[in-house]
Amino acid sequence: MTDTATTTCISQVATVFVPVSDQNRALTFYLDKLGFEKRVDFSYGGSHRWIEVAPPGSTIALALVPPTEGQSGGGDQTYCAFTTKDIESDHATLRARGVDVDADIARKGTRRAGLVSIKVSVEDPVPPQFFFRDIDGNRFLIVDPS
């Protein structure tokens, strides 16, 4: 018997919401520039649209959602990180595709901007990592844990 006072049936993180100013434009960016796949795209409630994209094989998706009422899409905060098996290749590929990426990959002995605030600096980031920004300025971290 399960103790419902101390446990839940929550099993995984499913979706991370990413506010975007234009869902069509954002969808094109995530598919064409990042190589993600479209998982879901449907209308609901008369005038709303739900879009989910993800790296191929990922169990977690990004939902490209309109900004909250009175807010603009995007921002310079990071609440999502991706992993890679080849950070050098991904950094070069994203840069070649015109994605706004950090100039250098941060490593031990260097510094990078903070996750939530770019006003904070993190020394000796380990493992190797860099930020990229989508077309709305949403900032994501890519980390090579190998």
C-alpha positions as a printed Julia matrix, in Angstrom:
146×3 Matrix{Float64}:
   0.0    0.0     0.0
   1.3    3.48   -0.92
   1.46   6.19    1.71
  -0.45   9.04    0.01
   0.59  11.45    2.74
   4.23  11.33    1.62
   4.22  10.24   -2.04
   2.7   11.27   -5.35
   2.27   9.61   -8.72
   4.36  12.27  -10.5
   6.83  10.4   -12.68
   8.75  12.87  -14.85
   9.19  16.4   -16.12
   7.18  16.57  -19.33
   7.2   20.11  -20.71
   9.05  23.39  -20.15
   7.14  26.54  -21.16
   9.04  29.02  -23.35
   7.32  32.39  -23.92
   7.59  33.52  -27.55
   6.26  36.61  -29.31
   5.3   34.77  -32.53
   4.63  31.03  -32.4
   5.09  30.48  -36.16
   8.43  32.29  -36.22
   9.6   30.47  -33.08
   8.54  27.1   -34.52
  10.63  27.74  -37.65
  13.65  28.68  -35.5
  13.47  25.59  -33.3
  12.98  23.25  -36.27
  15.39  24.82  -38.77
  18.13  26.3   -36.59
  18.19  23.83  -33.67
  17.12  20.69  -35.51
  14.29  19.95  -33.08
  11.21  17.99  -34.09
   7.62  19.14  -33.8
   5.77  16.88  -31.37
   2.4   18.61  -31.02
   0.62  21.48  -32.79
  -3.1   22.06  -32.25
  -5.66  24.8   -31.59
  -7.88  24.87  -28.54
 -10.32  27.19  -26.82
 -11.15  29.02  -30.04
  -8.07  31.23  -30.34
  -5.24  29.42  -28.57
  -2.51  27.24  -30.04
  -0.36  24.62  -28.31
   3.01  23.76  -29.88
   5.62  21.4   -28.46
   9.11  20.84  -29.89
  12.0   18.73  -28.65
  15.4   17.41  -29.61
  14.97  14.03  -31.34
  14.75  11.29  -28.72
  14.14  13.64  -25.78
  11.42  12.73  -23.3
  11.06  16.4   -22.29
   9.56  18.93  -24.7
   9.45  22.72  -24.94
   6.03  24.34  -25.29
   6.22  27.5   -27.42
   3.6   29.59  -25.63
   2.42  33.18  -26.08
   3.67  35.51  -23.34
   1.58  36.06  -20.24
  -0.89  38.9   -20.53
   0.91  42.23  -20.35
   4.35  40.66  -20.78
   6.65  40.42  -23.77
   8.0   37.16  -25.13
  11.52  36.09  -24.24
  13.94  37.3   -21.69
  17.48  36.91  -20.5
  16.87  34.27  -17.84
  17.68  30.59  -18.04
  15.49  27.9   -16.62
  16.36  25.12  -19.05
  19.58  23.34  -19.98
  20.35  20.83  -22.7
  23.07  18.19  -22.75
  25.27  17.3   -25.68
  27.8   14.61  -26.49
  29.92  17.0   -28.58
  29.93  20.58  -27.35
  32.56  21.74  -29.85
  30.5   20.51  -32.81
  27.22  21.9   -31.51
  28.76  25.29  -30.75
  30.18  25.49  -34.29
  26.98  24.2   -35.94
  24.7   26.64  -34.12
  27.04  29.53  -34.88
  27.14  28.56  -38.58
  23.33  28.46  -38.65
  23.19  32.02  -37.35
  22.07  31.2   -33.81
  23.1   33.74  -31.15
  25.64  31.7   -29.15
  28.3   32.73  -26.66
  31.57  33.55  -28.4
  33.44  30.89  -26.41
  32.65  27.68  -24.57
  33.05  28.25  -20.83
  35.38  25.8   -19.07
  37.39  25.44  -15.91
  39.61  28.49  -15.67
  37.07  30.79  -17.36
  33.85  32.57  -16.38
  30.29  32.62  -17.67
  27.17  34.63  -16.93
  24.81  33.4   -14.23
  21.84  31.19  -14.95
  19.09  33.5   -13.71
  20.91  36.82  -13.98
  23.6   37.88  -16.43
  24.75  40.39  -13.8
  26.22  37.49  -11.83
  29.38  35.72  -12.96
  30.23  32.06  -12.37
  33.91  31.15  -12.13
  35.33  27.81  -13.29
  32.19  26.38  -14.89
  32.43  22.61  -15.07
  31.61  20.73  -17.26
  32.12  22.68  -20.54
  29.06  24.81  -21.35
  27.73  27.74  -23.34
  24.55  29.74  -23.71
  22.5   30.3   -26.82
  19.54  32.6   -27.3
  16.44  32.03  -29.4
  14.89  34.73  -31.58
  12.97  36.14  -28.59
  16.06  36.33  -26.37
  15.2   33.26  -24.29
  18.55  32.01  -23.02
  19.41  28.29  -22.79
  22.47  26.49  -21.47
  24.15  23.63  -23.32
  26.36  21.38  -21.18
  28.68  18.51  -22.13
  28.66  16.2   -19.09
  30.98  13.59  -20.66
